């Protein structure tokens, strides 16, 4: 675990000092702000609806930012030739995956914290509970963690960052669209598909300030599964 | 006890305890590595003693990098065993990794870090205690001549200095074995000389295994050579041993001032088979070519000095090493072994 933290710290420092990290954060904040202004404040709504609208917008930028932050994690190590350094150090592949994941999650948490001025505005000028804000952010972080794990798998599979992004997007889009497939399907398949969709049914309760344990477990299980898959990809590469 | 259960217990016991340590630091036995159906390495067996500087010599694609990657636990073998200081690379990779410092053909550097931060990171990653990190970094920098560059960002360093940082990261945790893949590739002549000195400076504290396709680098730096061809060792030994075995002896070029009669002076040396005049490279200096059954350079030097002959130069034949290399790597290939039977290649499955 300590070596995973070591990797996470180095990775975080590299991301913070890179133009890419700053661009992702600035871009996401800009989009969040514009979305909040146009869809949250431009018409008369209840405070709770404005907050829901905010979390809906943030969930979209979080998924995109998660993929962008994750694409470089392992693919860049391969491009630089530094993967050999990690592979030949006395640590397990799961330490590498965990360290990389934690660094991107910390970046995403930083981005999330920087959006807090918007719910604060609603809180000060309207009527929303702190619980709604907290649960909404828990949902955003769980969704972000799952997206990063998905992007990390893409990064573990790809040789370049661009390919990592493409693979991550190819994995994410079907998971999002499962919701549409669920609407077009008959029972009981529709319920299964809706449960598996990464955003719609699973994220909506968080948006509304309702903490449902099974939804949270879905995101945690998905994240754990994807991290395990990334670890297995790294292990399998040693046989090549 | 049930036989299968007994076998499982024995295997677990083997995994948890290091193999009986012998004098050899590295023991490679019947190593094979296949990429698909393509054999990259094998059959390869070798032993390397502690404190040696050993060179892996071979043309591109001979299997040098694959062998070094297996040794460094970056890659798993298809079959065979590789034991480093009593620990098997498949059974106890973490134990092996802690004992090895590896410099791949491209130094694994993070360009945005300073040399100090990078070496500190690598040392911590390889298990150096937090209290000893600063000392380990300074020590590695001193050994590689990087003291003045410690606070420079890696992306600002020249190729030569980056290569030094690559070596520094390989020795920062004071490993028993340092593995260097093509350490002088791309360096200019001055940097090559400095790198040779640096590698020689590792002698004693570390066992060094380095690869190259450049013969002069290997012969200048290493105690012993392994010549690889098509993934297998086709010859091994010291430079003199290879010369004696493959060329039937050694050729030494001698330059003396004046017209001393070398054939007569050296007639008493039993090892010398022939002495021939080789012209006058500069006014008053005569060159001779001495053929001998073995390395007679020291004896020649002693004899000539004893006879009062003004010795200007003495070196082994310039083209001799190249002739050895050429002969080894251009010889017709032996029949390529096929992939070992599943029972033989059970190493990966067992792990």
Interface residues (C-beta under 8 A of the other chain):
Chain A: X3 X6 X7 X10 X14 X17 X18 X80 X81 X82 X83 X84 X85 X86 X87 X88 X89 X90 X91 X92 X238 X239 X240
Chain B: X35 X72 X73 X74 X75 X76 X94 X95 X97 X98 X100 X102 X104 X106 X107 X108 X109 X110 X111 X112 X113 X121 X122 X124 X125 X126 X127 X169 X348
